Amino acid sequence: MILYHGSFLAISQPDLAHSRPNVDFGRGFYVTPLYEQAKKWCGKFKRQGKDGIISKYEYDEQYEPELKVLKFESYSEEWLDFILSCRGGKDVADYDLVFGGVANDKVFNTVELYFDGLIDKAEALKRLRYEKPNLQICFRTEKALFLLRYEGSEKV
C-alpha cells in the first residue's frame, strides 16, 4: 500500500521523536493513503511561508497481523472517545497502528463542542454521521515504523 505524509520537509526516516502529543490518535507518525489529504496537511506549512513536501512510502501489510492494530471504520462513539482521550492527554493505549478518520476543521468543531460540554455525545455523533471521513494512519511504535519504506518526496 502506498502512503503519504505532508510536511515542510522530506522525511526519509520517520521517527517518533518528532511527534506531537495530544493529537487525534496520540503520539506517532501520521500518514494517509489519500494524496489529496497529504496535500492538505502541507497547507498549514505553506501558509507559514514554508515549502509543502509530500513524502511517499510503501507499507508492507503482510506483517500487520503481528502488530496491535485499532481500526475505526467510521466516526463512531469509540472513535470519539479515543480522539478525546488522546487530545486530552490521557492516551494510555498500546496500539502499534491506528487507522481512522481525520478530525478536520468541521469535525474538530463538533469534537470541541462535545469536549467543552456544549453538546452531548448523542448530538456529536448525530452531527458526525453526515461527515465523510478522510483516512489517516498513525504509526505509534518503532515496530510499526519498521514496515514503512521511503519511496521519495516531492514539493507541492
PATIMI-907615 format. One record per residue: x, y, z of N, C-alpha, C in turn; residue number from 1. Coordinates in pm, whole numbers, always signed. Example, Ala and Ser with C-alpha at 12.3 -4.5 7.8 and 13.67 -1.06 7.14 Angstrom:
<atoms>
     n_X     n_Y     n_Z    ca_X    ca_Y    ca_Z     c_X     c_Y     c_Z    i
   +1319    -569    +780   +1230    -450    +780   +1320    -330    +780    1
   +1285    -225    +708   +1367    -106    +714   +1290      +3    +787    2
</atoms>
This chain:
<atoms>
     n_X     n_Y     n_Z    ca_X    ca_Y    ca_Z     c_X     c_Y     c_Z    i
     +85    -117      +0      +0      +0      +0     +90    +124      +0    1
     +54    +224     -82    +128    +349     -88     +66    +447     +13    2
    +151    +510     +92    +108    +606    +194    +185    +736    +177    3
    +123    +847    +220    +181    +980    +203    +184   +1054    +337    4
    +286   +1139    +351    +299   +1225    +469    +322   +1367    +421    5
    +240   +1461    +466    +255   +1601    +428    +329   +1678    +535    6
    +431   +1752    +495    +514   +1828    +589    +578   +1946    +517    7
    +681   +2004    +578    +757   +2112    +515    +896   +2064    +475    8
    +923   +1936    +498   +1050   +1877    +458   +1030   +1730    +426    9
   +1123   +1676    +349   +1119   +1533    +316   +1159   +1454    +439   10
   +1089   +1345    +464   +1119   +1262    +579   +1152   +1122    +529   11
   +1282   +1097    +512   +1324    +968    +459   +1328    +861    +567   12
   +1347    +901    +692   +1348    +806    +803   +1251    +853    +911   13
   +1125    +813    +902   +1028    +854   +1002   +1070    +807   +1141   14
   +1042    +891   +1240   +1071    +852   +1379    +959    +903   +1468   15
    +964    +864   +1592    +864    +907   +1689    +912   +1025   +1772   16
   +1040   +1056   +1763   +1098   +1163   +1845   +1039   +1300   +1810   17
    +995   +1317   +1687    +943   +1447   +1645    +790   +1454   +1650   18
    +727   +1352   +1703    +580   +1352   +1707    +529   +1439   +1821   19
    +410   +1493   +1799    +350   +1581   +1899    +251   +1503   +1986   20
    +238   +1544   +2111    +136   +1482   +2197      +0   +1545   +2172   21
    -102   +1486   +2227    -238   +1542   +2229    -296   +1571   +2090   22
    -272   +1479   +1996    -334   +1487   +1864    -428   +1368   +1847   23
    -497   +1361   +1734    -607   +1266   +1714    -584   +1126   +1770   24
    -478   +1061   +1726    -453    +923   +1768    -329    +912   +1856   25
    -291   +1021   +1918    -176   +1020   +2009     -45   +1042   +1936   26
     +63   +1028   +2010    +197   +1044   +1952    +218    +939   +1844   27
    +278    +981   +1734    +306    +887   +1628    +340    +958   +1498   28
    +366    +880   +1397    +395    +930   +1264    +269    +910   +1180   29
    +212   +1019   +1130     +83   +1016   +1060    +102   +1014    +909   30
     +31    +924    +846     +30    +911    +701    -114    +888    +654   31
    -132    +893    +524    -263    +867    +464    -243    +801    +328   32
    -335    +716    +286    -328    +662    +150    -385    +761     +48   33
    -437    +874     +95    -501    +974     +10    -404   +1089     -18   34
    -355   +1096    -142    -260   +1201    -179    -315   +1340    -148   35
    -441   +1364    -180    -502   +1495    -157    -506   +1530      -9   36
    -522   +1430     +77    -520   +1456    +221    -381   +1502    +264   37
    -278   +1436    +214    -140   +1476    +247    -113   +1618    +196   38
    -168   +1649     +81    -152   +1783     +24    -217   +1888    +115   39
    -333   +1854    +172    -399   +1944    +267    -312   +1965    +391   40
    -248   +1857    +437    -161   +1869    +554     -47   +1966    +526   41
      -1   +1971    +401    +107   +2064    +362     +59   +2209    +368   42
     -70   +2230    +356    -126   +2364    +352     -88   +2451    +470   43
     -88   +2392    +589     -56   +2475    +707     +88   +2525    +702   44
    +178   +2446    +645    +318   +2489    +634    +332   +2595    +526   45
    +259   +2578    +416    +265   +2675    +307    +211   +2811    +354   46
    +108   +2809    +440     +54   +2935    +494    +157   +3005    +583   47
    +254   +2930    +636    +361   +2986    +719    +482   +3027    +635   48
    +469   +3017    +502    +577   +3056    +412    +681   +2948    +390   49
    +652   +2824    +433    +744   +2712    +415    +703   +2632    +291   50
    +790   +2544    +249    +758   +2453    +140    +657   +2349    +187   51
    +580   +2298     +93    +497   +2181    +118    +563   +2062     +52   52
    +595   +1961    +130    +664   +1843     +79    +581   +1719    +114   53
    +554   +1638     +14    +485   +1511     +36    +587   +1399     +22   54
    +603   +1324    +130    +690   +1206    +128    +602   +1085    +102   55
    +656    +991     +25    +581    +872     -18    +649    +748     +39   56
    +566    +653     +85    +615    +531    +148    +539    +410     +95   57
    +609    +299     +92    +546    +169     +68    +526    +106    +206   58
    +405     +61    +232    +372      -5    +359    +345    -151    +330   59
    +418    -238    +395    +404    -382    +374    +301    -437    +473   60
    +180    -456    +424     +68    -500    +507     +77    -646    +552   61
    +164    -724    +491    +169    -866    +525    +209    -891    +671   62
    +278    -793    +732    +322    -811    +871    +224    -750    +971   63
    +117    -691    +922     +19    -627   +1010     -38    -721   +1116   64
     -61    -850   +1087    -113    -939   +1191     -22    -951   +1314   65
    +106    -915   +1299    +199    -920   +1412    +190    -795   +1500   66
    +112    -698   +1458    +100    -572   +1530     -33    -562   +1602   67
     -36    -477   +1703    -163    -447   +1770    -223    -327   +1696   68
    -336    -351   +1630    -396    -253   +1539    -538    -218   +1584   69
    -569     -89   +1575    -703     -40   +1601    -752     +28   +1474   70
    -870     -15   +1424    -926     +44   +1302   -1066     +96   +1329   71
   -1087    +223   +1295   -1219    +284   +1303   -1273    +294   +1161   72
   -1385    +231   +1135   -1444    +231   +1002   -1528    +355    +976   73
   -1565    +427   +1083   -1648    +546   +1069   -1627    +635   +1191   74
   -1689    +752   +1187   -1691    +837   +1305   -1793    +776   +1400   75
   -1746    +708   +1500   -1831    +633   +1591   -1809    +681   +1734   76
   -1886    +627   +1825   -1869    +659   +1966   -1730    +619   +2014   77
   -1681    +503   +1967   -1547    +458   +2005   -1439    +552   +1951   78
   -1457    +597   +1823   -1364    +692   +1763   -1362    +821   +1844   79
   -1480    +873   +1876   -1491    +997   +1951   -1424    +985   +2088   80
   -1448    +876   +2158   -1386    +855   +2289   -1234    +848   +2278   81
   -1185    +778   +2175   -1040    +763   +2157    -976    +899   +2126   82
   -1038    +975   +2034    -987   +1109   +1998    -981   +1198   +2122   83
   -1088   +1198   +2200   -1092   +1284   +2318    -988   +1242   +2421   84
    -967   +1115   +2436    -864   +1066   +2528    -725   +1112   +2482   85
    -696   +1095   +2354    -565   +1134   +2301    -545   +1285   +2305   86
    -645   +1358   +2259    -634   +1505   +2258    -631   +1562   +2399   87
    -689   +1491   +2494    -692   +1536   +2632    -570   +1495   +2712   88
    -473   +1433   +2646    -350   +1392   +2716    -366   +1268   +2802   89
    -469   +1189   +2776    -496   +1070   +2856    -481    +941   +2775   90
    -396    +945   +2675    -374    +828   +2589    -286    +726   +2661   91
    -344    +612   +2693    -267    +505   +2757    -273    +376   +2674   92
    -329    +387   +2554    -342    +270   +2467    -204    +225   +2419   93
    -192     +96   +2393     -63     +41   +2349     -68     -11   +2204   94
    -145     +54   +2120    -156     +12   +1980     -30     +50   +1903   95
      +8     -37   +1809    +118      -7   +1718     +70     +84   +1605   96
     -51     +57   +1557    -111    +131   +1445    -255    +166   +1478   97
    -296    +287   +1438    -437    +325   +1450    -480    +383   +1315   98
    -589    +328   +1262    -648    +372   +1136    -781    +440   +1167   99
    -809    +551   +1101    -940    +611   +1120    -952    +748   +1058  100
   -1067    +808   +1079   -1097    +938   +1022   -1017   +1051   +1082  101
    -997   +1152   +1000    -926   +1273   +1040   -1026   +1367   +1106  102
    -985   +1430   +1214   -1069   +1533   +1275   -1037   +1665   +1205  103
   -1094   +1683   +1083   -1072   +1806   +1007   -1146   +1922   +1075  104
   -1143   +2040   +1016   -1199   +2158   +1083   -1344   +2140   +1125  105
   -1429   +2092   +1033   -1571   +2077   +1064   -1592   +1969   +1171  106
   -1523   +1858   +1157   -1532   +1750   +1255   -1476   +1798   +1389  107
   -1363   +1869   +1383   -1300   +1917   +1506   -1392   +2011   +1582  108
   -1467   +2096   +1509   -1562   +2185   +1576   -1664   +2106   +1657  109
   -1715   +1999   +1599   -1811   +1914   +1670   -1744   +1849   +1791  110
   -1623   +1798   +1773   -1550   +1735   +1883   -1528   +1837   +1995  111
   -1490   +1960   +1960   -1467   +2065   +2060   -1595   +2099   +2136  112
   -1708   +2109   +2066   -1835   +2137   +2133   -1866   +2028   +2236  113
   -1841   +1903   +2198   -1864   +1793   +2291   -1764   +1798   +2406  114
   -1638   +1819   +2375   -1531   +1824   +2475   -1559   +1935   +2578  115
   -1614   +2047   +2531   -1644   +2161   +2620   -1779   +2148   +2691  116
   -1851   +2037   +2665   -1978   +2014   +2732   -2094   +2095   +2676  117
   -2078   +2151   +2555   -2184   +2232   +2496   -2287   +2148   +2420  118
   -2248   +2028   +2379   -2342   +1931   +2323   -2312   +1796   +2386  119
   -2411   +1709   +2388   -2387   +1576   +2446   -2335   +1480   +2339  120
   -2298   +1361   +2383   -2238   +1263   +2292   -2334   +1226   +2179  121
   -2462   +1211   +2210   -2560   +1174   +2108   -2567   +1280   +1998  122
   -2565   +1408   +2037   -2569   +1516   +1939   -2440   +1519   +1856  123
   -2327   +1498   +1921   -2199   +1495   +1849   -2199   +1384   +1745  124
   -2242   +1267   +1783   -2246   +1153   +1689   -2345   +1178   +1576  125
   -2457   +1242   +1607   -2556   +1276   +1505   -2494   +1368   +1400  126
   -2418   +1469   +1445   -2353   +1562   +1353   -2243   +1494   +1272  127
   -2167   +1407   +1336   -2056   +1339   +1268   -2105   +1240   +1163  128
   -2226   +1191   +1180   -2282   +1093   +1087   -2284   +1146    +943  129
   -2292   +1276    +927   -2301   +1337    +794   -2165   +1367    +732  130
   -2060   +1344    +805   -1925   +1372    +755   -1862   +1247    +695  131
   -1802   +1263    +579   -1731   +1153    +516   -1586   +1155    +567  132
   -1544   +1049    +635   -1409   +1053    +692   -1299   +1042    +587  133
   -1196   +1124    +605   -1071   +1102    +534    -993   +1002    +619  134
    -897    +935    +561    -828    +831    +635    -688    +876    +674  135
    -657    +857    +801    -522    +877    +849    -479    +750    +921  136
    -350    +726    +918    -293    +610    +987    -181    +662   +1075  137
    -186    +624   +1200     -84    +667   +1295      +5    +548   +1331  138
    +132    +560   +1297    +233    +461   +1334    +286    +503   +1470  139
    +248    +429   +1574    +273    +471   +1711    +395    +405   +1775  140
    +454    +305   +1710    +570    +237   +1768    +680    +220   +1664  141
    +801    +200   +1712    +914    +173   +1623    +890     +44   +1544  142
    +829     -53   +1609    +799    -180   +1544    +712    -157   +1420  143
    +614     -69   +1431    +527     -38   +1317    +602     +44   +1212  144
    +681    +142   +1255    +756    +225   +1160    +851    +144   +1073  145
    +898     +34   +1126    +990     -53   +1054    +927    -105    +924  146
    +794    -104    +915    +723    -157    +799    +706     -54    +687  147
    +752     +70    +711    +746    +173    +606    +877    +179    +530  148
    +867    +186    +397    +988    +202    +314    +974    +331    +233  149
   +1067    +422    +254   +1066    +552    +188   +1083    +535     +37  150
    +997    +601     -41   +1000    +591    -187   +1036    +723    -253  151
   +1050    +830    -175   +1084    +960    -232    +989   +1068    -184  152
   +1014   +1191    -233    +928   +1302    -193    +919   +1402    -307  153
    +821   +1491    -296    +802   +1595    -397    +749   +1721    -333  154
    +784   +1834    -391    +737   +1963    -347    +600   +1988    -411  155
    +506   +2038    -331    +371   +2070    -384    +340   +2217    -364  156
</atoms>
